[in-house]
């Protein structure tokens, strides 16, 4: 497949998914980090949290920090689909419930993490900035301020846990998508227009469910207040301590705090993402995905 086609398809998937899913992603982050920010400590209802954010901070606050994911997810989705397609061919994967599809997605995880770590870090800092000091004017100001005070390595805060999350997520994501896609299209004779968003939505929801404990730890690591030049080192040494603290203070359920908006968001975003991607591919090539 041509790089131009992958770029346009990834861009379509990235923009569509980000605009639809970003408000729910903000709610998820607020719920995951409630104990560290001191807000919404007892709120487990995503609608209550979202309405509270809008009431206190204004409607457009639910899109604060969206620029980095809007840009990076366009690039990230291009790389994800391209690298997955490459590894799928390399492993000689078949359609349907083939474990090699999961392996191909997992192999693409570290590549994805090289981009998503920066995006997640800036996004998390911006989403939590409204709760605390409100010191950043926009995403670029946030990134440049942290760069100047801590050096470029600060942008890769949480790289290790985010890489593990991407491996689990993408492995589950593409494995389930290929399986559900085959199941709905060929075995259930569901129309293409319905099968693709349903298969994509289910794949996204299951991918997030499996990787959510790692994402909870990532959110805590990347959501800490970065205030001095030793912050990067401190973050790296606290990753396991944060995981232990979450387990001790909140138990197993604490690792899934905010999972509901994440699952809802994942279904909507992944369904629209695969639909946008395959629609773009059909327009550009006249073929369906992987035909």
N, C-alpha and C positions, 0 to 999 in steps of 0.2 A: 504494500500500500504506500502511496506517495506521502512524503513528509507534509506537503501542502494539505492533503486531505486530513491527515492526523491532526495537524495544527488547527484547522477550522473546526473539525469535530470536537477536539478537546476544548477549544475556546467556547463553543456552543454549550457543551456539557458543563464547563466550569462556571460560566456566567449564569446559566439557568439555575443550576443547583445552589449557587451561593446566594442569589437574590431571594430565592424561596426559603432557604433553610437558615439564613443568618440569625434572624430574631430568636428562633428556637435554640440555636447554638449559644447565644448570649444567656438565655435562661438556664441552659444546662451548666454553663460555666459558673453562674451566680450560685446555683444550687450545690455544685461540687465544692466551691470555695467558701461557703457560708460561714463555716467555723473560723476560718482565718481572717475574713473581712469583718465579722461581727454583725452581718446583716442577714435577714431572712433565715435566722438560725433554725426556726421551727417550721418553716414553710416547705412542704413536700408536694404542693400542688403547682404545676407549671403555669396554669392560667393565673393563679393568685400572684405568683412571682412576676410574670410578665406585666400584668396590670399595675402592680406596685412600681415596677421600673418606669413605666410610661407616666404614671401619676406623679412620681417624684422627680423624674429627670427629663420628661418630655418624650414625645413620640419618636423623634429622630434619634434618640439615644439608643434605641434597639438596633440601629445600624452603625453605631459608633465603632470604628475600627474595621469596617468592612473592606476598605481599599486594599490592604495587603492580601486577604484571601481572594478578593475579586481578581487581582492580578496573578497571584501565585497559583490559585486553583486552575486558572486557564492553562498555565504552564504545567502544573502538576498533573492535570487530567490528560494532557497531551503525552507527557512522559509515562504516566501510568498505563494508558492504553497501548502505547507504542512498545514499552518494555514488556508488558504482559503478552502482547502478540508475539514478540520475538521469543520470549522464553517458552511460550506455549508451542511454538514451532520447534524450538530446540528440544523440548522434552517429548515431542511427537504426541501431544495431547489429543484426545478425541472429544467430540461434543458430548454433552450430558454429564452424568455423575462420574467423572474421571478424576482421580486424586491428583493426577499430574496438572490439572487446571489449578488446583489449590497450591501445588508446589510452584507453578509459574507465577502466581500472584504473590506468594510469600517471597520468592526470589526478587521480585520487583520492590519489596518493602524498603530495604536500605536506600535504594535510589530515591524513592518517594520521600523518605525521611530527611534527606539532604535539603529538600525544599520546604517540606511541611513543618519542620522544627522551627525555622525562622518565622514562618507565617503564624503558627500557633502561638509562639512566644509573644510576638507583637500584638496579636489579636487578644490574647489573654490579658496582657498588661493594659490594653486599651479598654477592654470590657470591665475590668475591675477598677480602672482609674476614676470612673464616675462615682464609685462607692467611697473612695478614700480622698486623695488630695486634689484630684482634677488638675494635674500638673501638665498634661500633654494636650496640645492644641489639635493634633491629628496624628495619624499613624507615622508619617515621615518624621515629625517632630519627636515622637516617642522613640523611634529607632535611632535617630541621630543623637538624642540626649543620652540614651543608654550606651551607645557606641563611644561617645566622648568620655563618659565617666567610667566606663568599665572595659573599653577595648572591644574589638570585633568579635571575640570569642563569646561575649555575653549573648549574642544573637542565637547561639547554639546551646543555650541553657536547656537541659532536659533532652539532649540528643539521644542518650542511651535508652531511656524509657520510651521515647517517641518512636525510635527505630523498632523496638520490640512490639509496640502497638501497631505500627504499620505492617509488620510481618504477619501478625495475627489477623488484622483487619483485611488486608488485601488477599491473603490466602483464603479466608472464609468468603470474602466478597465475590471474587471471581469464580470460585468453586460452586457456590450456591447459585450464582447467576446462570452459569452454563447449565447446571442441573435443572433449575426451574424453567429456564428458557426452553430447553428441550422437552421437558415434561408438558408444559402448557401448549407449545406449538404442535408437537408431533403426537403426543399421547392423548391429549384432551381436545385437540383441534380448536383451541382458542384462537381468535383472530389476532393477527400480528399487532394491531393497535392496542389491544388489551394485554396480550401476553408479555410484551416488552416492559411496560411500566410496572406490572404486577411482579414479574420476575426480578426486575431491578430493585423494586421497593423491598421485597422480601430478602433479597441478598444484602441490601444495605442495613436493614434492621438486624439481621442475624450477625452481620459483620461487626456492628457496633455493640451488640449484646455480648459477644465473645471477647471483644477487646476493651470493654468499658472499664474494668478494674484498672488496667494499665493507663487508660485515659484519665481516670480520677487521680492517679498518682502524678501523671504528667501535668494536669491542671494545677495541682498544689505546688509542684516544683517550679513551673513557669509563672505562677501567680504570686510568688513571694515578692516583697518589696525590695527592689534592687537599688541600694543606696550608696554603695562604696566600691572601691576598686577590687575588693576581695570577694565580691558577690558571686562571680562565676565559680570560683573554687568552693565557696560555701554551698552553692546550689548542688554541685556535683557530689559533695560528701553527704548531703542531706537526703538524697533520693530514697535510700533504703530506710532511713529514719522516718521519712514522711509516710512511707508505706506501712511501717510498723505502727506509727501513731494513728493512722486512719483505722487500722485493724483494732487497736486497743481502745480507742475512744468511741468508735462507731460500730465496730464489729464487721461482720461480712456484709451486712446491708449498707454500711458506710461506703464501701467500694462501688456501690451502685446508686449512690445519691445523684439524682438528676438523670436517671436512666430513661424515665418516661418521655421527656421532651426530646431526648436523643433518639429514641426509637421512632417516635413520630416524625421527627425531622429527617431521619435516615430514610424512612419509607418514601416521604415526599421528594427528598432531594435525589435519592438514587433512582427512583422511578422516572423522574423528569430528566435526570442526567443521561441515563441509558436511552431514553426516548429521543432526547435532543441529539445525542451522539449518532445513533443509528439513522435518524432522519437526515442528518447532515451527510452521513456516508452514502445514503441512498441517492441524495441529490447529486453528490459529487461523482459517484462511481456507478450508479445504477444497480448496486448490489446491496444486499443486507449484510449486517455485521458477520464476518467470518464466512460468507458465502464464497 
